[in-house]
Structures are given as structure tokens and as C-alpha cells.
């Protein structure tokens, strides 16, 4: 029997960092959620033919006939499941009732969807290799909207335990980066094994004894050029980052010249709706120091009620000893809103640029670099206006 998940349960899972998981991958057919089915390898599906493909990141997202959520206008024409894929036409400014900063909607051929609920993706399949280059593993980036995974080994990680509990199939999403340590051919198709081991390759599932196989066509093998430092001739002391928590923006500066700008989603502070207790995940203010950079990191912390478990978070630049990082984000598109557990969420593309521009520089072979005070990398100045 298929289990159905309630909206309340999904919100709990989203709090654990699972983000968008499978409810309705592509409109038009049903999926059997039995776990044994999703322990078997699967080929990439037929993705929509669009330059940009929007992936719905939470369940029950409204498709609207106008770019507004004003309940008095009754604009909702359908509900879309998580992982529904749509053709991304253009972004328009609409009317969002409910106290949110983002007023952007995405226009699709069927109607309008609130942009914060859509991850912009592309479908760029790759020609996979049939064997490990030089007999060694490699870093690989997902370049399709999603790829289904086949689990191998024990079930031990919080992520896997929750997936099984709620009958969700494991997937990787556009922009995630993983370490591939094996290649095999299955029915004529090369498949890659993702392994987050305990030796500098993500600190996750390999350490748990869990591994995952996936269609190799989903992955672009990263090269030295993908990690080439940006503006390495600039004095590292002249490179600083300014994070404005009021406006939810980030600027990269060389001296006084801004060379990069993006929107962010920083830490959230709120009252627990059930208990009224203050919950403070605010991003730290003040002068912060880049001390650890890693290409991809498993981020698991906390408990069922207030923790998170998110695999393969890409392009992590850690700026606080409390586990605060600037990193790529595939589970939402709500940049401009406070919503994280303290980290500075940016798009995967923005995170990669920041990763390459900041110091210490990270080589493809090393995968990560660490510093201990008084040594440090790029300084980050985080500020927020405090009233009273």
C-alpha cells in the first residue's frame, strides 16, 4: 500500500533539509513507492524540451491564472506535486500576499508559479565514461533536473532512514556535486557510484557504509578548469565579502570595487508556532573568517524536531566555527528571504563563483582546504541594522 504524507509531515521533513523529494516527478503517470523498486538502477527520464526547466521544490504548489496569491481573486487552477517539471518562460513581478519580500512569479505555458517554489534547472546530458579515468575517482556535477539513485549497502544515515520511513526514492538534483569512486556498465549503460567517504570526500554516506548508483549521463566530470581561481593575481588581502543581512545580499569586493553581487537567504529567527518559544538561527554578524572550503559536503545536524540532513551540498565556504557556510542551494529558490539554519544560502552557480574567487584556493585533487587561526582565508563582513 502506498503511504501518503501529510503537509505537516512534509514541513517537518523540509526542516530536516530534505527540501524537495518525489511526489509527482512528471505529470501523467503514477509511481510505485515500494522501496525495493528504488533500490534498482534507473535510466534518466524524458525531460521537458525547454532552455530552463523549473522544478517544483515542495508539494501542493499553486499553478495560477494570474501572478498573485490574493485569496479574494481565486487564481489557483491546479496543485502541483514536488518535482513536477515545467517550462520556465519568464519571470514577472506579481503580488504576493503574506509578508514575503519576493514578488516574482514564473510564467509557464499553463500559468504562473511563485518563483521561490521553483528551482531553475537545465537538461544537459553527458557522455559517460566506461571506466574510472586513470583508475581514480572523480568529482562530478549533476547537469539534469534530477537523477534517481539505487541504494547499496547498509541503511544508517538520517537521510536514508527518513526516505524509507516516508517511502521517498533517493535522488540527486541539478547542481549537486558528488564524488564518484566506481564505474560499472549495466545493460549497456555506464553507471557511477556516489560515495561520500570519510577521507575528504564529503564526510557522509561512505562513512555510514551507504553508496548510491546512478545513470552516468546525469553527471559532468569536473576538470581543473572548473575550479580555476578567479582573479588570483589580486592580493588576497584585498578580497573581502560583504553580507548585508537587512537586504539579503552578498557582494565580493577587490579593494573598494564590487566584482560580484548576488541575493542570499540567511538564517531565520522566529517563534515556534506550537510553543511560542523563540527560535534563533540567525547568521552571525561581525567579522568572519574563511577557514574551510570543501567542494561538496554532507550537512547533517540536530534532532528530528530542529535538525537537518542534506546530502551533497555543493561549493561550501565555511566562515564561522559553528558550521556556518556560504553554499549552493537546490532545495529552494527563495533568495531574498531569511530561511536557513544560519548558513548563507546562494544559488549553486553563485556558490561556485564565490568558491573559486575566495581564498584559500582549492584544487580538484585536494577537494578541500582548511586553515586554523591566526591563518585564515577571505574575510567576510556580515552586518545587520539593530534597533534599540
PADOVO-161729 format. One record per residue (C-alpha): residue number from 1; residue in three letters; x, y, z. Coordinates in nm, 3 decimals, always signed. Each point is the difference from the previous one (the first is absolute). Layout:
N
seq, type, u, v, w
NUM, ala, X, Y, Z
...
//
This chain:
388
seq, type, u, v, w
1, unk, +0.000, +0.000, +0.000
2, unk, +0.125, +0.346, -0.083
3, unk, +0.044, +0.231, +0.296
4, unk, -0.113, +0.358, -0.039
5, unk, +0.186, +0.272, +0.182
6, unk, -0.182, +0.286, +0.168
7, unk, +0.093, +0.362, -0.054
8, unk, +0.104, +0.018, +0.366
9, unk, +0.234, -0.298, -0.042
10, unk, +0.151, +0.152, -0.312
11, unk, +0.066, +0.328, +0.178
12, unk, +0.182, -0.201, +0.266
13, unk, +0.208, -0.169, -0.268
14, unk, +0.072, +0.333, -0.166
15, unk, +0.131, +0.118, +0.337
16, unk, +0.238, -0.294, -0.008
17, unk, +0.143, +0.140, -0.322
18, unk, -0.144, -0.260, -0.234
19, unk, -0.142, +0.278, -0.211
20, unk, -0.183, -0.131, -0.303
21, unk, -0.062, -0.369, -0.030
22, unk, -0.216, -0.208, -0.226
23, unk, -0.374, +0.042, -0.007
24, unk, -0.073, +0.053, -0.370
25, unk, +0.321, -0.005, -0.205
26, unk, -0.174, +0.044, -0.334
27, unk, -0.370, +0.051, -0.043
28, unk, -0.172, -0.281, -0.184
29, unk, +0.093, -0.322, +0.179
30, unk, +0.006, -0.152, +0.346
31, unk, +0.302, -0.135, +0.185
32, unk, +0.022, -0.308, +0.223
33, unk, +0.174, +0.115, +0.316
34, unk, +0.104, -0.346, +0.120
35, unk, +0.356, +0.027, +0.124
36, unk, +0.124, -0.309, -0.185
37, unk, -0.091, +0.171, -0.329
38, unk, +0.220, +0.295, +0.082
39, unk, +0.296, -0.215, +0.097
40, unk, +0.029, -0.091, -0.367
41, unk, +0.185, +0.212, -0.259
42, unk, -0.210, +0.224, -0.223
43, unk, +0.066, +0.187, -0.323
44, unk, -0.056, +0.374, -0.036
45, unk, -0.361, +0.086, -0.090
46, unk, -0.105, +0.215, -0.294
47, unk, +0.027, +0.356, +0.128
48, unk, -0.197, +0.295, -0.144
49, unk, +0.154, +0.164, -0.306
50, unk, +0.066, +0.347, +0.141
51, unk, +0.310, +0.214, +0.045
52, unk, -0.086, +0.042, +0.369
53, unk, -0.204, -0.265, +0.183
54, unk, -0.167, +0.096, +0.325
55, unk, -0.009, -0.271, +0.267
56, unk, -0.268, +0.035, +0.267
57, unk, +0.179, -0.034, +0.334
58, unk, -0.290, -0.056, +0.244
59, unk, -0.339, -0.175, -0.027
60, unk, -0.334, +0.165, -0.071
61, unk, +0.134, +0.302, -0.187
62, unk, -0.264, +0.211, -0.168
63, unk, -0.009, +0.044, -0.375
64, unk, -0.180, +0.333, -0.048
65, unk, -0.173, +0.178, -0.286
66, unk, +0.144, +0.333, +0.125
67, unk, +0.325, +0.081, +0.184
68, unk, -0.160, +0.057, +0.340
69, unk, -0.098, -0.206, +0.303
70, unk, -0.276, +0.237, +0.108
71, unk, -0.262, -0.239, +0.137
72, unk, -0.279, +0.239, -0.100
73, unk, +0.082, -0.050, -0.368
74, unk, -0.009, -0.385, -0.005
75, unk, +0.296, -0.026, -0.239
76, unk, +0.101, -0.362, +0.069
77, unk, -0.082, -0.234, -0.287
78, unk, +0.197, -0.310, +0.109
79, unk, +0.228, -0.144, +0.268
80, unk, +0.346, -0.124, -0.102
81, unk, +0.192, -0.272, +0.180
82, unk, +0.365, +0.029, +0.100
83, unk, +0.239, -0.079, -0.287
84, unk, -0.260, +0.091, -0.261
85, unk, +0.194, +0.148, -0.291
86, unk, -0.123, +0.302, -0.195
87, unk, +0.119, +0.210, -0.289
88, unk, +0.150, +0.320, +0.142
89, unk, -0.115, +0.286, -0.221
90, unk, +0.086, +0.329, +0.171
91, unk, -0.007, +0.158, +0.344
92, unk, -0.259, +0.266, +0.069
93, unk, -0.069, +0.223, +0.299
94, unk, -0.329, -0.095, +0.162
95, unk, -0.178, +0.049, +0.329
96, unk, +0.089, -0.228, +0.291
97, unk, -0.223, +0.039, +0.303
98, unk, +0.150, -0.125, +0.326
99, unk, +0.296, +0.214, +0.098
100, unk, +0.260, -0.146, -0.235
101, unk, +0.259, +0.212, -0.179
102, unk, +0.005, -0.201, -0.321
103, unk, -0.273, +0.112, -0.240
104, unk, +0.125, -0.198, -0.300
105, unk, -0.205, -0.253, -0.192
106, unk, +0.110, -0.230, -0.281
107, unk, -0.219, -0.001, -0.309
108, unk, -0.055, -0.346, -0.150
109, unk, -0.221, -0.107, -0.294
110, unk, -0.256, -0.123, +0.254
111, unk, +0.004, +0.295, +0.240
112, unk, +0.203, +0.174, +0.272
113, unk, +0.200, -0.156, +0.286
114, unk, +0.156, +0.187, +0.291
115, unk, +0.372, +0.013, -0.083
116, unk, +0.121, -0.089, +0.351
117, unk, -0.159, -0.343, -0.049
118, unk, +0.184, -0.080, -0.325
119, unk, +0.364, -0.097, -0.041
120, unk, +0.121, +0.114, -0.343
121, unk, +0.176, -0.295, -0.163
122, unk, +0.129, -0.111, -0.338
123, unk, +0.015, -0.331, -0.181
124, unk, +0.357, -0.050, -0.117
125, unk, +0.065, -0.376, -0.026
126, unk, +0.359, -0.119, -0.024
127, unk, +0.190, -0.278, -0.171
128, unk, +0.105, -0.218, +0.294
129, unk, +0.335, -0.177, +0.029
130, unk, +0.006, -0.380, +0.015
131, unk, +0.283, -0.018, +0.254
132, unk, +0.166, +0.218, +0.262
133, unk, +0.248, +0.237, -0.169
134, unk, +0.350, -0.116, +0.097
135, unk, -0.165, -0.238, +0.243
136, unk, -0.086, +0.285, +0.236
137, unk, -0.325, +0.151, +0.124
138, unk, -0.128, +0.340, -0.110
139, unk, -0.228, +0.288, +0.096
140, unk, -0.315, +0.026, -0.210
141, unk, -0.277, +0.260, -0.024
142, unk, -0.366, -0.081, -0.072
143, unk, -0.101, +0.180, -0.321
144, unk, -0.357, -0.128, -0.039
145, unk, -0.311, +0.089, +0.205
146, unk, +0.037, -0.314, +0.211
147, unk, +0.139, -0.353, -0.009
148, unk, -0.138, -0.302, +0.186
149, unk, +0.236, -0.194, +0.224
150, unk, +0.034, -0.370, +0.077
151, unk, +0.103, -0.064, +0.360
152, unk, +0.275, -0.246, +0.090
153, unk, +0.118, -0.115, +0.341
154, unk, -0.137, +0.060, +0.347
155, unk, -0.269, +0.250, +0.093
156, unk, +0.148, +0.225, +0.268
157, unk, -0.015, +0.369, -0.087
158, unk, -0.283, +0.227, +0.120
159, unk, -0.073, +0.088, -0.362
160, unk, -0.053, -0.362, -0.103
161, unk, -0.198, -0.086, +0.310
162, unk, -0.243, +0.283, -0.069
163, unk, -0.028, -0.088, -0.368
164, unk, -0.098, -0.355, +0.088
165, unk, -0.237, +0.113, +0.276
166, unk, -0.194, +0.219, -0.242
167, unk, +0.048, -0.219, -0.311
168, unk, +0.198, +0.262, -0.189
169, unk, +0.244, -0.113, -0.271
170, unk, +0.352, +0.144, +0.031
171, unk, +0.100, +0.255, -0.263
172, unk, +0.269, +0.251, -0.082
173, unk, -0.097, +0.337, -0.143
174, unk, +0.137, +0.249, -0.249
175, unk, +0.318, +0.166, +0.126
176, unk, +0.091, -0.253, +0.268
177, unk, +0.359, -0.125, -0.007
178, unk, +0.105, -0.351, +0.105
179, unk, +0.311, -0.216, +0.020
180, unk, -0.011, -0.299, -0.236
181, unk, +0.221, -0.291, +0.104
182, unk, -0.118, -0.280, -0.230
183, unk, -0.137, -0.043, -0.353
184, unk, -0.189, -0.301, -0.130
185, unk, -0.200, -0.090, -0.312
186, unk, -0.358, -0.116, +0.054
187, unk, -0.201, -0.116, -0.305
188, unk, +0.229, +0.199, -0.224
189, unk, -0.017, +0.322, +0.208
190, unk, +0.292, +0.133, +0.204
191, unk, -0.097, +0.069, +0.360
192, unk, +0.193, +0.197, +0.262
193, unk, +0.023, -0.077, +0.371
194, unk, -0.032, +0.301, +0.231
195, unk, +0.201, -0.034, +0.319
196, unk, +0.033, +0.267, +0.267
197, unk, +0.284, -0.166, +0.187
198, unk, +0.171, +0.100, +0.323
199, unk, +0.325, +0.116, -0.159
200, unk, -0.071, +0.342, -0.141
201, unk, -0.277, -0.088, -0.240
202, unk, -0.308, +0.138, +0.174
203, unk, +0.000, -0.170, +0.341
204, unk, -0.329, -0.175, -0.055
205, unk, -0.141, -0.319, -0.137
206, unk, +0.318, -0.185, -0.082
207, unk, +0.087, +0.032, +0.367
208, unk, -0.340, -0.148, +0.087
209, unk, +0.056, -0.293, -0.235
210, unk, -0.260, +0.130, -0.249
211, unk, +0.061, +0.044, -0.370
212, unk, -0.213, +0.099, -0.298
213, unk, +0.007, -0.087, -0.371
214, unk, -0.141, +0.228, -0.270
215, unk, -0.014, +0.045, -0.377
216, unk, +0.337, +0.145, -0.101
217, unk, -0.163, +0.223, -0.263
218, unk, -0.123, +0.225, +0.282
219, unk, +0.350, +0.106, +0.105
220, unk, +0.261, +0.236, -0.138
221, unk, +0.349, -0.102, +0.107
222, unk, +0.166, +0.306, +0.152
223, unk, +0.339, +0.109, -0.130
224, unk, +0.271, +0.230, +0.130
225, unk, -0.155, +0.279, -0.206
226, unk, -0.323, -0.028, +0.200
227, unk, +0.192, +0.089, +0.316
228, unk, +0.245, +0.249, -0.153
229, unk, +0.043, +0.296, +0.240
230, unk, -0.175, +0.321, -0.102
231, unk, +0.224, +0.309, +0.003
232, unk, +0.288, -0.179, +0.176
233, unk, +0.238, +0.291, -0.078
234, unk, -0.192, +0.228, +0.237
235, unk, +0.159, +0.028, +0.346
236, unk, -0.202, -0.240, +0.220
237, unk, -0.007, +0.269, +0.270
238, unk, -0.191, +0.221, -0.243
239, unk, -0.276, -0.257, -0.043
240, unk, -0.288, +0.033, +0.247
241, unk, -0.364, -0.100, +0.009
242, unk, -0.280, +0.222, +0.127
243, unk, -0.321, -0.172, +0.116
244, unk, -0.293, +0.234, +0.057
245, unk, -0.253, -0.185, +0.215
246, unk, -0.253, +0.284, -0.023
247, unk, -0.022, -0.015, -0.377
248, unk, +0.100, -0.368, -0.034
249, unk, +0.285, +0.071, -0.240
250, unk, +0.364, -0.098, -0.040
251, unk, +0.276, +0.199, -0.172
252, unk, +0.354, -0.109, -0.085
253, unk, +0.244, +0.291, +0.016
254, unk, +0.352, +0.052, -0.130
255, unk, +0.106, +0.300, +0.201
256, unk, -0.303, +0.226, -0.032
257, unk, -0.109, -0.137, -0.340
258, unk, -0.296, -0.236, -0.007
259, unk, +0.074, -0.289, -0.236
260, unk, -0.294, -0.229, +0.084
261, unk, -0.349, +0.039, +0.145
262, unk, -0.278, -0.245, +0.082
263, unk, -0.306, -0.046, +0.217
264, unk, +0.013, -0.233, +0.299
265, unk, -0.224, -0.180, +0.247
266, unk, +0.152, +0.035, +0.346
267, unk, -0.093, -0.141, +0.342
268, unk, -0.356, +0.022, +0.124
269, unk, -0.126, +0.115, +0.341
270, unk, -0.361, -0.071, +0.096
271, unk, -0.241, -0.115, +0.269
272, unk, -0.082, -0.369, +0.009
273, unk, -0.370, -0.012, -0.100
274, unk, -0.065, -0.294, +0.232
275, unk, +0.167, +0.130, +0.318
276, unk, +0.056, +0.372, -0.059
277, unk, +0.368, -0.054, +0.085
278, unk, +0.250, +0.222, -0.185
279, unk, +0.213, -0.190, -0.252
280, unk, +0.314, +0.178, -0.113
281, unk, +0.196, -0.127, -0.302
282, unk, +0.132, +0.346, -0.087
283, unk, +0.313, +0.025, -0.211
284, unk, +0.283, +0.140, +0.214
285, unk, +0.084, +0.370, -0.028
286, unk, +0.346, +0.154, +0.008
287, unk, +0.335, -0.093, -0.151
288, unk, +0.008, -0.365, -0.105
289, unk, +0.290, -0.198, -0.142
290, unk, +0.003, -0.256, -0.279
291, unk, +0.164, -0.300, +0.163
292, unk, -0.124, -0.305, -0.191
293, unk, -0.102, -0.055, -0.360
294, unk, -0.122, -0.331, -0.139
295, unk, -0.140, -0.079, -0.344
296, unk, -0.301, -0.192, +0.137
297, unk, -0.111, -0.072, +0.357
298, unk, -0.258, -0.214, +0.171
299, unk, -0.178, +0.227, +0.248
300, unk, -0.169, -0.190, +0.280
301, unk, -0.059, +0.141, +0.347
302, unk, -0.255, +0.031, +0.277
303, unk, -0.304, -0.211, +0.078
304, unk, -0.325, -0.096, -0.172
305, unk, -0.169, +0.311, +0.135
306, unk, +0.260, +0.261, -0.086
307, unk, +0.273, -0.170, -0.202
308, unk, +0.073, -0.061, -0.365
309, unk, +0.157, -0.263, -0.221
310, unk, +0.098, +0.114, -0.347
311, unk, +0.234, -0.191, -0.233
312, unk, +0.256, +0.140, -0.242
313, unk, -0.033, +0.371, +0.076
314, unk, +0.227, +0.156, -0.264
315, unk, +0.272, +0.265, +0.014
316, unk, +0.025, +0.053, +0.376
317, unk, +0.198, +0.297, +0.133
318, unk, -0.005, -0.019, +0.381
319, unk, +0.025, +0.337, +0.173
320, unk, -0.082, -0.080, +0.364
321, unk, +0.118, -0.271, +0.234
322, unk, -0.362, -0.080, +0.081
323, unk, -0.048, -0.166, -0.339
324, unk, -0.119, +0.312, -0.184
325, unk, +0.082, -0.005, -0.371
326, unk, -0.075, +0.172, -0.326
327, unk, -0.123, -0.286, -0.217
328, unk, -0.205, -0.103, -0.300
329, unk, -0.372, -0.068, +0.045
330, unk, -0.222, -0.231, -0.203
331, unk, -0.298, -0.038, +0.236
332, unk, -0.148, +0.349, -0.045
333, unk, +0.015, +0.312, -0.216
334, unk, -0.100, +0.243, +0.276
335, unk, +0.304, +0.226, -0.019
336, unk, -0.076, +0.333, +0.160
337, unk, -0.178, -0.169, +0.295
338, unk, +0.141, -0.115, +0.335
339, unk, -0.052, -0.375, +0.021
340, unk, +0.317, -0.197, +0.079
341, unk, +0.137, -0.162, +0.317
342, unk, +0.268, +0.274, +0.011
343, unk, +0.190, -0.061, -0.324
344, unk, +0.006, +0.241, -0.290
345, unk, -0.201, -0.173, -0.274
346, unk, +0.077, +0.105, -0.358
347, unk, -0.066, -0.162, -0.337
348, unk, +0.231, -0.283, -0.102
349, unk, +0.150, +0.218, -0.273
350, unk, +0.064, +0.290, +0.239
351, unk, +0.152, -0.233, +0.259
352, unk, +0.240, -0.140, -0.260
353, unk, +0.114, +0.350, -0.100
354, unk, +0.058, +0.099, +0.363
355, unk, +0.181, -0.329, +0.065
356, unk, +0.242, +0.063, -0.288
357, unk, +0.055, +0.367, +0.086
358, unk, +0.064, -0.028, +0.375
359, unk, +0.312, -0.126, +0.172
360, unk, +0.134, -0.246, +0.086
361, unk, -0.017, -0.136, -0.352
362, unk, -0.105, -0.365, -0.032
363, unk, +0.139, -0.235, -0.263
364, unk, -0.207, -0.271, -0.163
365, unk, +0.237, -0.263, +0.134
366, unk, -0.012, +0.122, +0.360
367, unk, -0.376, +0.060, +0.010
368, unk, +0.025, +0.216, +0.313
369, unk, +0.225, +0.239, +0.192
370, unk, +0.001, +0.091, +0.370
371, unk, +0.160, +0.280, +0.200
372, unk, +0.042, +0.055, +0.374
373, unk, +0.023, +0.346, +0.155
374, unk, +0.202, +0.214, -0.020
375, unk, +0.013, -0.132, -0.358
376, unk, -0.319, +0.053, -0.198
377, unk, -0.137, +0.065, -0.344
378, unk, -0.229, +0.271, -0.133
379, unk, -0.159, +0.227, +0.264
380, unk, -0.380, +0.024, +0.004
381, unk, -0.165, +0.308, +0.152
382, unk, -0.356, -0.083, +0.104
383, unk, -0.224, +0.288, +0.109
384, unk, -0.357, +0.062, +0.112
385, unk, -0.175, +0.309, +0.129
386, unk, -0.094, -0.035, +0.367
387, unk, -0.274, +0.224, +0.135
388, unk, -0.011, +0.071, +0.372
//
